[in-house]
Amino acid sequence: MLPDAFSTVINLLFEDPHLSVPVLYLQSGNGSEQAVRVMRRGPDQLVEFGAARLVSDSVVLDVRVSDCPELAAGDRFEIAGEIFVVQGAPQRDRERLVWTVELLPWWPDPHADPAS
């Protein structure tokens, strides 16, 4: 019974327009886009470069597993006209309801086939 309660609460949170935003999701190797709602975070990350320590912006999304069950590195999200690519393996929460994923800005490969 508890997983249903968690699922209900997660769905309510993701449907709240104050907490989540609409984005387009494109699974790598699949040409169709899917509209989903995500919770976007932008925590600062500490990056070490030699002896220097720099603070860098990041883009982190929380995505419902039910919306993107096969989320993987290389998949893309379009957020307010900007395209981002999934960096590394997404991580699921304990209840397996929400992915947490880090994104990087996507730059098209100038040598790639334009049809892909």
BAVEX-437036 format. One record per residue: residue in three letters; x, y, z of N, C-alpha, C, O, CB in turn. Coordinates in steps of 0.1 Angstrom, whole numbers, padded with zeros to 4 digits, always signed. Glycine has a CB too. Example, Ala and Ser with C-alpha at 12.3 -4.5 7.8 and 13.67 -1.06 7.14 Angstrom:
2
ALA+0132-0057+0078+0123-0045+0078+0132-0033+0078+0142-0033+0085+0113-0045+0090;SER+0128-0022+0071+0137-0011+0071+0129+0000+0079+0134+0011+0080+0141-0006+0057;
END
This chain:
116
MET+0008-0012+0000+0000+0000+0000+0009+0013+0000+0005+0022-0006-0009+0000+0012;LEU+0020+0013+0007+0028+0024+0008+0034+0029-0006+0034+0041-0009+0040+0022+0017;PRO+0038+0020-0015+0043+0024-0028+0033+0032-0035+0036+0042-0043+0048+0012-0036;ASP+0020+0028-0034+0009+0036-0041+0008+0050-0035+0006+0060-0043-0004+0029-0040;ALA+0010+0052-0022+0010+0065-0016+0021+0073-0021+0019+0085-0024+0010+0064-0001;PHE+0033+0067-0021+0045+0075-0026+0043+0079-0041+0046+0090-0045+0058+0066-0025;SER+0038+0070-0049+0035+0072-0063+0025+0084-0065+0027+0093-0073+0030+0060-0070;THR+0015+0084-0057+0005+0094-0057+0011+0108-0054+0008+0118-0061-0007+0091-0048;VAL+0019+0108-0043+0025+0121-0039+0035+0126-0050+0035+0138-0053+0032+0119-0026;ILE+0043+0117-0055+0052+0121-0066+0045+0126-0078+0049+0137-0083+0061+0108-0070;ASN+0034+0120-0082+0026+0125-0093+0021+0139-0090+0021+0148-0099+0015+0115-0097;LEU+0016+0141-0078+0011+0154-0075+0022+0165-0075+0020+0176-0080+0005+0154-0061;LEU+0034+0162-0070+0045+0171-0071+0049+0175-0085+0051+0186-0088+0057+0165-0063;PHE+0050+0164-0094+0054+0167-0107+0043+0174-0116+0046+0180-0126+0057+0154-0114;GLU+0031+0173-0111+0020+0181-0119+0019+0195-0114+0012+0203-0120+0007+0173-0117;ASP+0025+0199-0103+0024+0212-0098+0033+0222-0106+0045+0220-0107+0029+0213-0083;PRO+0026+0232-0113+0034+0241-0122+0044+0250-0114+0052+0256-0121+0024+0249-0129;HIS+0043+0251-0101+0053+0258-0093+0066+0250-0090+0076+0256-0087+0047+0263-0080;LEU+0065+0237-0091+0076+0229-0088+0082+0222-0100+0094+0219-0100+0072+0218-0078;SER+0075+0221-0111+0080+0214-0123+0078+0222-0135+0070+0231-0136+0073+0200-0124;VAL+0086+0218-0145+0085+0225-0158+0083+0215-0170+0087+0204-0168+0098+0234-0161;PRO+0076+0219-0180+0075+0210-0192+0087+0210-0200+0093+0221-0203+0062+0214-0200;VAL+0091+0199-0205+0103+0197-0213+0100+0187-0224+0090+0180-0223+0116+0193-0205;LEU+0108+0186-0234+0108+0176-0244+0119+0166-0242+0130+0170-0240+0108+0182-0259;TYR+0116+0153-0242+0125+0143-0240+0127+0135-0253+0118+0131-0259+0121+0133-0228;LEU+0140+0133-0256+0143+0125-0268+0153+0114-0265+0164+0116-0261+0150+0134-0279;GLN+0148+0102-0265+0156+0090-0262+0166+0088-0273+0163+0089-0285+0147+0077-0260;SER+0179+0086-0269+0190+0084-0279+0186+0073-0289+0182+0062-0285+0203+0081-0272;GLY+0188+0075-0302+0185+0065-0312+0170+0064-0316+0167+0057-0325+0189+0052-0307;ASN+0162+0072-0309+0147+0072-0312+0144+0086-0317+0147+0096-0310+0139+0068-0299;GLY+0137+0087-0328+0135+0100-0334+0123+0108-0329+0121+0119-0332+0133+0099-0348;SER+0115+0102-0320+0103+0109-0315+0105+0116-0302+0112+0110-0293+0091+0099-0314;GLU+0099+0127-0301+0100+0135-0288+0088+0132-0280+0077+0129-0285+0101+0150-0291;GLN+0090+0133-0267+0079+0131-0257+0079+0142-0247+0089+0146-0242+0081+0117-0250;ALA+0067+0148-0245+0066+0159-0236+0065+0153-0222+0057+0144-0219+0053+0168-0239;VAL+0073+0158-0212+0073+0153-0199+0074+0165-0190+0078+0176-0194+0084+0142-0196;ARG+0072+0163-0177+0074+0174-0167+0086+0169-0158+0087+0158-0154+0061+0176-0158;VAL+0094+0179-0155+0106+0176-0147+0108+0186-0136+0102+0197-0137+0119+0175-0155;MET+0115+0183-0126+0119+0193-0116+0134+0196-0119+0142+0187-0118+0117+0188-0101;ARG+0136+0209-0121+0150+0213-0125+0157+0219-0113+0151+0227-0106+0149+0223-0137;ARG+0169+0215-0112+0178+0221-0101+0190+0226-0108+0194+0221-0118+0181+0211-0089;GLY+0197+0236-0102+0209+0241-0107+0219+0243-0096+0224+0254-0094+0207+0254-0115;PRO+0223+0232-0089+0233+0234-0079+0247+0238-0084+0251+0233-0094+0233+0222-0070;ASP+0254+0246-0076+0268+0249-0079+0276+0236-0076+0273+0229-0066+0273+0261-0071;GLN+0286+0234-0084+0295+0222-0082+0309+0228-0080+0313+0237-0088+0294+0212-0093;LEU+0316+0222-0071+0330+0225-0069+0339+0217-0079+0338+0204-0078+0334+0223-0054;VAL+0347+0223-0087+0355+0216-0097+0370+0220-0094+0373+0232-0092+0351+0220-0112;GLU+0378+0210-0093+0392+0212-0090+0400+0211-0103+0398+0202-0111+0398+0202-0080;PHE+0408+0221-0106+0416+0222-0118+0430+0226-0113+0434+0237-0111+0411+0233-0128;GLY+0439+0215-0112+0452+0217-0106+0451+0222-0092+0444+0215-0084+0460+0228-0114;ALA+0457+0233-0088+0456+0238-0075+0444+0247-0073+0441+0251-0061+0469+0245-0071;ALA+0437+0250-0083+0425+0259-0082+0413+0251-0080+0411+0240-0084+0424+0267-0095;ARG+0404+0258-0072+0390+0252-0070+0380+0262-0075+0380+0274-0071+0388+0250-0054;LEU+0372+0258-0085+0363+0266-0092+0349+0262-0089+0346+0250-0087+0366+0266-0107;VAL+0340+0271-0089+0326+0268-0087+0319+0269-0101+0321+0279-0108+0318+0278-0077;SER+0312+0258-0105+0306+0257-0118+0291+0255-0117+0287+0248-0108+0313+0246-0126;ASP+0284+0261-0126+0269+0258-0127+0267+0244-0131+0276+0238-0138+0262+0268-0136;SER+0256+0238-0128+0252+0225-0133+0237+0225-0135+0230+0233-0130+0257+0214-0123;VAL+0233+0215-0143+0218+0213-0145+0215+0199-0141+0221+0189-0146+0214+0216-0160;VAL+0207+0198-0131+0202+0185-0126+0187+0184-0127+0180+0194-0124+0207+0183-0111;LEU+0182+0173-0132+0168+0171-0133+0163+0159-0125+0171+0150-0123+0164+0169-0148;ASP+0151+0160-0119+0144+0149-0114+0133+0146-0124+0125+0155-0128+0139+0152-0099;VAL+0132+0133-0128+0123+0129-0138+0116+0116-0133+0122+0108-0127+0130+0126-0152;ARG+0103+0116-0135+0095+0104-0131+0100+0092-0140+0101+0093-0152+0080+0106-0133;VAL+0103+0081-0133+0107+0068-0140+0095+0064-0149+0098+0059-0160+0110+0057-0130;SER+0083+0066-0145+0071+0063-0154+0071+0070-0167+0066+0065-0177+0058+0065-0146;ASP+0077+0083-0167+0078+0090-0180+0089+0086-0189+0088+0087-0201+0079+0105-0176;CYS+0100+0082-0183+0112+0079-0190+0118+0066-0184+0129+0066-0178+0123+0090-0190;PRO+0111+0054-0187+0116+0042-0180+0130+0037-0184+0136+0030-0177+0106+0031-0183;GLU+0134+0041-0196+0147+0036-0201+0157+0048-0202+0166+0047-0211+0146+0029-0215;LEU+0156+0058-0194+0165+0069-0194+0180+0065-0193+0183+0056-0185+0162+0079-0182;ALA+0188+0070-0202+0202+0066-0202+0211+0077-0207+0206+0087-0212+0204+0054-0211;ALA+0224+0076-0205+0234+0085-0209+0232+0087-0224+0230+0077-0232+0248+0081-0206;GLY+0233+0099-0229+0231+0102-0243+0217+0107-0247+0215+0113-0258+0235+0090-0251;ASP+0207+0104-0239+0194+0109-0241+0194+0124-0240+0203+0130-0234+0184+0103-0231;ARG+0184+0131-0246+0184+0146-0246+0171+0151-0240+0161+0145-0241+0187+0151-0260;PHE+0173+0163-0235+0161+0171-0230+0162+0185-0236+0172+0191-0236+0160+0171-0214;GLU+0151+0190-0241+0150+0203-0246+0142+0211-0235+0130+0208-0232+0143+0205-0260;ILE+0149+0221-0229+0143+0229-0219+0143+0244-0223+0154+0250-0225+0151+0227-0205;ALA+0131+0249-0225+0130+0264-0229+0139+0267-0241+0145+0277-0241+0134+0273-0217;GLY+0139+0258-0251+0147+0260-0263+0161+0256-0263+0168+0257-0273+0146+0275-0266;GLU+0166+0253-0251+0180+0248-0250+0180+0233-0249+0172+0227-0243+0187+0254-0238;ILE+0190+0227-0256+0191+0212-0256+0202+0208-0247+0214+0213-0248+0193+0207-0271;PHE+0200+0198-0239+0209+0192-0230+0210+0177-0232+0200+0171-0236+0206+0196-0215;VAL+0222+0171-0229+0224+0157-0230+0226+0151-0217+0233+0157-0208+0235+0154-0240;VAL+0221+0139-0214+0223+0132-0202+0238+0128-0201+0243+0121-0209+0214+0120-0200;GLN+0244+0132-0189+0258+0129-0187+0258+0117-0176+0253+0119-0166+0266+0141-0182;GLY+0265+0106-0180+0266+0095-0170+0253+0088-0168+0243+0091-0175+0271+0101-0157;ALA+0253+0079-0159+0242+0070-0156+0232+0077-0147+0236+0082-0136+0246+0057-0150;PRO+0219+0078-0151+0209+0084-0142+0208+0075-0129+0211+0063-0129+0195+0085-0149;GLN+0204+0081-0118+0203+0074-0105+0188+0074-0101+0182+0085-0101+0212+0080-0094;ARG+0183+0063-0097+0169+0062-0092+0169+0064-0077+0178+0060-0070+0162+0049-0096;ASP+0157+0069-0072+0155+0070-0057+0152+0056-0051+0151+0046-0059+0144+0080-0054;ARG+0152+0056-0038+0150+0043-0031+0137+0036-0036+0137+0024-0037+0149+0045-0016;GLU+0126+0043-0038+0114+0037-0042+0113+0034-0057+0103+0029-0062+0102+0046-0038;ARG+0123+0038-0065+0124+0036-0079+0113+0043-0087+0108+0038-0097+0123+0021-0082;LEU+0110+0055-0082+0100+0064-0088+0105+0076-0096+0099+0081-0105+0090+0068-0078;VAL+0117+0080-0092+0123+0093-0097+0137+0090-0101+0145+0085-0093+0121+0104-0087;TRP+0141+0094-0113+0155+0095-0118+0160+0108-0113+0153+0119-0114+0156+0093-0133;THR+0173+0109-0110+0181+0121-0109+0192+0120-0119+0199+0110-0120+0187+0123-0094;VAL+0193+0131-0127+0202+0130-0139+0209+0143-0140+0203+0154-0139+0194+0127-0151;GLU+0222+0143-0143+0230+0155-0146+0230+0157-0161+0231+0147-0169+0244+0153-0141;LEU+0229+0170-0165+0229+0173-0179+0241+0182-0183+0246+0190-0175+0216+0180-0183;LEU+0245+0181-0196+0254+0190-0201+0248+0197-0214+0240+0191-0220+0268+0183-0205;PRO+0252+0209-0217+0247+0215-0230+0251+0206-0241+0262+0200-0242+0253+0229-0232;TRP+0241+0204-0251+0244+0196-0262+0249+0204-0274+0243+0214-0278+0231+0188-0266;TRP+0259+0199-0280+0265+0205-0292+0265+0195-0303+0271+0184-0302+0280+0211-0290;PRO+0258+0198-0314+0257+0188-0325+0271+0185-0331+0279+0194-0332+0248+0192-0336;ASP+0273+0173-0335+0286+0169-0341+0286+0174-0355+0277+0170-0363+0287+0153-0341;PRO+0295+0183-0359+0295+0188-0372+0298+0178-0383+0295+0180-0395+0306+0199-0373;HIS+0303+0166-0379+0306+0156-0389+0295+0145-0390+0296+0136-0398+0319+0149-0386;ALA+0284+0147-0382+0274+0137-0382+0264+0139-0394+0264+0149-0400+0266+0138-0369;ASP+0257+0128-0397+0247+0129-0408+0236+0138-0403+0230+0136-0393+0242+0114-0411;PRO+0232+0148-0411+0222+0157-0407+0208+0151-0406+0200+0157-0399+0221+0169-0417;ALA+0206+0139-0411+0193+0132-0410+0191+0126-0397+0180+0122-0393+0192+0122-0421;SER+0202+0125-0389+0201+0118-0376+0198+0128-0365+0197+0124-0353+0213+0110-0372;
END
